[in-house]
Amino acid sequence: MANTKSAEKAARQAVKHRARNVALRSRSRSAIRKAIETIAGGKKDDATVAYREAASTVDSLVNKGLVHKNKASRHKARLAARLKKLA
């Protein structure tokens, strides 16, 4: 329970921020999953588009401070490796 006005406001903001962060993280995971499934499908053009979309969403999480840049780089590298194997 917040004791001061500023603590009450901080608590309200934390709820909003958490909701947004959860949604953004979920969107990123979905994009990565979609890219993996598309690459497994075998169509190079579709897979390339899905990879670009996933990389973009992961990079946006880095810019927002939700994910460390090394983690984002790892996700992108693993997706790129799968895409390269497809070719």
N, C-alpha and C positions, 0 to 999 in steps of 0.2 A: 504494500500500500504506500502510495506516494505521500510524503510529508509536506512538500512545498509545491507552490504553483508551478515552478519550473520542472519539478520532478513529475508532476501530473502531465504536463505538456510532453515531456520526454517519453513518458509511458505511452501516450497517444501516438506519438510519432513512431515509436518502436513497433507498434502494431501495424501501422501503415507500411513502414519500410519492410517488415518481415513478409507481409503479404505480397508486396511487389517482388522482393528477392526470391521468394518461393516460386512465383509465377515465371520469372525470368530463367531461373535454374531449370525448371520443368521444361520450358520451351527449348532450352539448349539441349537437354538430354533427349528430347523428342527428335530434334534435328539430327543429333548424332546417330540415334537409333535408326532413323529413316535413311540416313546416308549408308549405314552398314547394310541395311536390308536392300537398298537399291544397288549397291556394289555387288552384293551376293546374287542379285538378279542377273547380272552379266551385261547389261546395256551400258556401254562406256559413256555415251552422251548424257543419259539420265543420271548416271553415277557422278559424272563431273559436276553437273548442276547441283546435285544433292550435297556433294562435298563442299562446294563453294558456299552454299547456304549454311551448312553446319559450321564451317570455319568462321563465317561472318558472325553467327550468333555467339560462338565461343569467344571471339575477339571482343564483342560488345560487353560480355560479362567481365572481361579483364579491364576494360575501360571504366566500368562502373565499380570496380573493386570487389566483385563478388567471387572471383576466381583468380588464383595466382597465375602469373604469366607462364611459369614453367608447366603448370598443369594444362593450361590451354595449348601450349606448344606440344605437349605430349599427346593430347587428343588429336590434334591436327596431323602430327607426324604419323600416328598409327593409322588414321584414316587415309592419308596420302599413300602409305605403304600398301594398304589394301587395294587402293585405286591403281597403283603402279603394277601390282601383281595381276590385276585384271587385264592390263594391256599386254 
